[in-house]
Amino acid sequence: MNYVLSLLQLNGARLPCHRLIAIAVTSLAPLLQQYRAAASQHGQATATGDASAANRQYEQLTRAYRAIQQHGKEAVVHLLPLLNDGDWAVATWAATHLLPSHEPAATAALQRISQQPGIMAFGAQMVLQEWKNGRLRLE
């Protein structure tokens, strides 16, 4: 909602709010799809030990995240639904990127994932630990 309000204030738009929401989501949809795909593929590469594929997907994920941020600092709110994604890698990355702006929801997701078996649970545990200790730097 704040994202739409900032659009109204910045652009002086006279469109109804539901129209602006549709425009904002439509323009972000391809970036959110890229973000989700890269996060998922990063998780798959990590699980199979394919470091070069994981690095490539990390770069894709980072590019998508930065492009989402370019839509305004409130645009990251569109990552919130990914906290409940069935792919733990996607949920873990979304939670990681949401920590600075939506800490309670992000930490709850990371805690939930950390209780599962596997490498994604370990990753979620490490993100939580580093965040709580102030050592996690997010761009």
FENMOHU-V969139 format. One record per residue. N is the residue number from 1. RES is the residue in three letters. SS is DSSP state (H for helix, E for strand, - for the rest). PSI is psi as a letter, one per 40 degrees, with the letter a starting at -180 (999 if undefined). D_FIRST is the distance of its C-alpha to the first C-alpha in whole Angstrom. Layout:
N	RES	SS	PSI	D_FIRST
N	RES	SS	PSI	D_FIRST
//
This chain:
1	MET	-	d	0
2	ASN	H	d	4
3	TYR	H	d	5
4	VAL	H	d	5
5	LEU	H	d	6
6	SER	H	d	9
7	LEU	H	d	10
8	LEU	H	d	11
9	GLN	H	d	12
10	LEU	H	d	14
11	ASN	H	e	15
12	GLY	-	f	16
13	ALA	-	i	15
14	ARG	-	e	16
15	LEU	-	i	15
16	PRO	-	i	13
17	CYS	H	d	9
18	HIS	H	d	10
19	ARG	H	d	13
20	LEU	H	d	10
21	ILE	H	d	8
22	ALA	H	d	12
23	ILE	H	d	13
24	ALA	H	d	11
25	VAL	H	d	12
26	THR	H	d	15
27	SER	H	d	16
28	LEU	H	e	15
29	ALA	H	d	17
30	PRO	H	d	20
31	LEU	H	d	19
32	LEU	H	d	18
33	GLN	H	d	21
34	GLN	H	d	23
35	TYR	H	d	21
36	ARG	H	d	22
37	ALA	H	d	26
38	ALA	H	d	27
39	ALA	H	d	25
40	SER	H	d	27
41	GLN	H	d	30
42	HIS	H	d	30
43	GLY	H	d	31
44	GLN	H	d	34
45	ALA	H	d	35
46	THR	H	d	35
47	ALA	H	d	36
48	THR	H	e	39
49	GLY	-	f	40
50	ASP	-	g	40
51	ALA	H	d	39
52	SER	H	d	39
53	ALA	H	d	36
54	ALA	H	d	34
55	ASN	H	d	34
56	ARG	H	d	33
57	GLN	H	d	30
58	TYR	H	d	29
59	GLU	H	d	29
60	GLN	H	d	28
61	LEU	H	d	25
62	THR	H	d	25
63	ARG	H	d	25
64	ALA	H	d	22
65	TYR	H	d	20
66	ARG	H	d	21
67	ALA	H	d	20
68	ILE	H	d	16
69	GLN	H	d	16
70	GLN	-	e	17
71	HIS	-	e	14
72	GLY	-	i	13
73	LYS	H	d	13
74	GLU	H	e	9
75	ALA	H	d	10
76	VAL	H	e	12
77	VAL	H	d	9
78	HIS	H	e	11
79	LEU	H	e	14
80	LEU	H	d	13
81	PRO	H	d	15
82	LEU	H	e	18
83	LEU	H	d	18
84	ASN	H	e	20
85	ASP	-	i	22
86	GLY	-	e	25
87	ASP	-	h	26
88	TRP	H	d	27
89	ALA	H	d	27
90	VAL	H	d	23
91	ALA	H	d	22
92	THR	H	d	24
93	TRP	H	d	23
94	ALA	H	d	19
95	ALA	H	d	20
96	THR	H	d	22
97	HIS	H	d	19
98	LEU	H	e	16
99	LEU	-	d	19
100	PRO	-	d	18
101	SER	-	d	14
102	HIS	-	f	14
103	GLU	H	d	18
104	PRO	H	d	18
105	ALA	H	d	17
106	ALA	H	d	19
107	THR	H	d	22
108	ALA	H	d	22
109	ALA	H	d	22
110	LEU	H	d	24
111	GLN	H	d	27
112	ARG	H	d	27
113	ILE	H	d	28
114	SER	H	e	30
115	GLN	-	e	32
116	GLN	-	i	33
117	PRO	-	i	36
118	GLY	-	i	36
119	ILE	H	d	35
120	MET	H	d	31
121	ALA	H	d	32
122	PHE	H	d	34
123	GLY	H	d	31
124	ALA	H	d	28
125	GLN	H	d	31
126	MET	H	d	32
127	VAL	H	d	28
128	LEU	H	d	28
129	GLN	H	d	31
130	GLU	H	d	30
131	TRP	H	d	27
132	LYS	H	d	28
133	ASN	-	e	31
134	GLY	-	e	29
135	ARG	-	e	31
136	LEU	-	h	28
137	ARG	-	h	27
138	LEU	-	h	24
139	GLU	-	999	23
//
